[in-house]
Amino acid sequence: MKQYIKNFTKYRFLLAELVKKGIKLKYRRSYLGILWTLLEPLMTMMVLTLVFGTFFGKDDPTFPVYILTGRLLYSCFSTSTKMAMKSIRQNAPMIKKVYVPKYMYPLSAVLYEYIIFLISLIVLVGVAGVLQVKPTIYMFQAIIPLVILFIMVLGVGLILSTLAVFFRDLEYIWGVALMLIMYTCAIFYQPERVIGTGNGWVFSINPLYATIANFRDAVFGRPLGMYNLCFSAIFAVGSLIVGIVIFVKNQDKFILHI
């Protein structure tokens, strides 16, 4: 462990450069640049509110905030895990030429996507202010699900980045899995509507929904649900441990498959 910490300290400046490079490449040849980070979730929220507001939120003036909280966290999870999954293969030329701790690539991919996500939270603050979602003392709890989200994304990202080196079709399979995850995260509908049909178990086994639910509790001035908090935290830490073990055990084989 001491050696890993020493190695990380040695290459921390490279990690910073990889994060900067990722952000620059993401908005290369884009006229709006980083501004798109604010416009995209705002426009998506407007579309989802227009389409689903009539069915699920017609009596709730804060429904756009409800949608935005789910949309932002799901988007962070989706984009970060996909970028982490591709990170080893995309950096194959550098891996073949120069020694760099290989975990730097999925870590940098998760970091720059997470930074972009944090910037996009400005939109949530603005929309919440316009719709008069008043801040309460509970809003400080929001940092807990945000930290859990980062750990979860990093853990899942390490697992996917390892498996994707050996199984190229995983990229397509994960795309389908993300669609399933999205529909079980209650982004544009209240979970009570599903629980009443006897299908509420889908939320109890979805750690991303638990994280989103906790974040919504903080935004709307409610204490965090203990089941959602414990479940999401255990899953996040567990996935990180599994991800690290799998990555470390297989990283020396990457060069043979990229």
N, C-alpha and C positions, 0 to 999 in steps of 0.2 A: 504493500500500500504506500509506503514511504517513497518507493521508487516511482510510482505512478504520479504522486503529488509533485515530486521533483521534476518529472518529465513534463507535466502540465505547466508548471511554472516556467520552464525553459521555453516552451512553445506558445505561451499566452499571447505574445505579440502577433504570431502567425494566425492564431484564432481570431484576433481582432481584425486582421486584414482579410481573412476569409469571410467574416461577417460583412465588412464593408463592400467586398467584391460582390457578395450575394445580393445586397440591397441595390447596388449600382446596376447589376445585370438584370435584375427584376424590372427595372424601370428604364432600361436602355431603349433609346429611340421612341420614348413615350413623351408626348408633349405635356401631358399633365403631371408626369413624374409621381412624386410622393403624394401629390394632391389626390391622385386616384385612390389612395388608401382611405381617404375620407369620403370621396364621392361614391365609390362602389357599394359600401354597406348602406349608405343613405338611400341610394337608388333602389337597391334590393329590398330594403325595408318598405319603401313606398309601394313597390310592385306587390309584395306579399301582403301588405296591409290592404291594398286595393282589391286583391283577389280573394283573400281569406277573411278580411275584416267583416264582411257582410254576414258570414256564416258563424264565425267564432268570437268576434270582438265588437259587435255593433253597439253593445251597451257599456263598453269599456273604453274611455277616452285615452287610456294609457296603453292600449293594445300595441301601438307601434314600438313602445319601449320594450314590451314583452317580447315581441318578435326580434328586435335588435339585440337583446341580451343573448338569446339563443343563437341567432345567426352569427354573431361575432365569435363566440366561443367555438361553435362547430366549424366555422371557416378556418380558425386558427388550427384546430386539431387536424382537419382534413388537409390543408395546404402543407402544414409542417411535416406531417407523417409522409406525405407523398414526396416532398423534397428530400427528406432524410433517407427514404427508401432508395432514391436514385443517386444519392451523393457519392457512394463508393464507385459505381460504374462511370459516373460523369467525370470523376477525377482520376480515372484510370491512368492517363498519360503521366500525371504528376506522381502517382503512387509507384509507377514503374521506374521513374527516374531518380526521385529524391526520397530520402527517408523522412517521413512525417508520421507521428502517431495517427493511426487511421481513424481513431474515434473523433479526431478533429473535424472530419468532413460531415458526419451526421450531426455532430454537436453544433457546428457553425450554421448548418442548414436550419436547425431548430431555432437557434438563437436569432438569426436575422428575420425569420418569419414571426417569431414571438415579439421582437421589437416593433415590427410593422403592425402587429395586432395591438400592442399597447398604444401606438399612435392613433389607431382607428378608434380607440375608446373615447377620444375627443368628441366623436360624433354622438356617442351614447350620452355623454354629459350634456351636449347641446340639445339633443332631442328631449332628454329628461327635463331639462330646464324649461323648454318651450311648452311641454305638456304638463308642467307643474307637478312633477314627481319630486316631492320635497325630500331633501337629504335628511337622514336621521343618524343617530349614533351607530346604528347597525351597518351603515355603509362602510365603516372601517373593517367590517368582517370580509369585505370583498377580496382583500388581499389573500385570504386563505384559499378560496377556490382558484384564484389566479395562480398561486404557487403550485397547487395540486395539478392544475392544467399543464403547467410547464413540465413538471416531473413526469406526468402521464405521457405527454407528447414525446419527451426524450426517451423514456423507456420503450414505448411502442416503436419509435423511430429507430432505435438501435436494433430491435428485433427484426424489423422490416428490412433495414439496410443490410443486415447479415444474410437473411434468407433470400433477398432479391439478387444477390451475387450468384447464388446457385440455382435459383428458380426464376427465370426471366418473366414467366407468365404471371408472377405474383402481382406485378403492376396492374394488370387488368382485373385480377381477382379482387385486389384491394379497392379498386374503383367501384366495383359492385357492392362490396362490403360497406363502403362509405355511404352509398346511397341508402342501404338498409339502416345504417346507424343514424343517418339524418332523419329518417321518418320515425325513428323511435326516440328522438330527442325532444319531441314536443316543441319544435321551434315556432310553428305557426298555429298551434291549437293548445287548449288547456288539457292537461293529462286527465282531469276528472272525467272528461267525455269518453276516454278510453277505459278508465278504471271501472266505470259503470257497466261496461259491456263484458267484464270478466277477463279482459286482456291486459290488466294493469301490471301483470308480472313482467312485461317487456321493459318497464321502467326500473323495476327492482334489480334487473341484471345488467343494466346499461350504466357503466361508471361515468360516461360522458354526460348522460342525462343528469346523474346525481351532482356532477360538478356544475352544470348549467342551473339546476334547481337551487343550489346553494348560492350561486352568484345572483340569481333573481331575488332570493330572499334578502340578500344584502342591499340590493338596489331598491327594492320596494319596502324596506324598513321592517323586516321580520328577522327573528333569530334563525340561525342556521339549523336545518333539520339534522338531527344526530345520526340517523341511519345513512342519509346521503353523504354526510361528512365522513363518517367512518369508512363506509364502503368505497368511496372515491379515493380516499387517502390510502387505504390498504391496497387497492388495485394499483394506484400510481407508484407507490414504493415497491410493490411486488413486481410490476412490469419493469421498473428500472433495474432491480436486482437481476431479474431474468435476462434482460437486455444486455447488461454488462457482462454477465457470465457467458452468454451465447457469443457475443461479439469477441471477447478476449480469446475464447477457445478456438474461434474460426478465423481470426484476422490474418494469420500466417498463410492461410489457404487462398486468400483473395487473389493473390498475384497469379494463381494458376487458372482463374476463371474469368478475369476481367479482360 
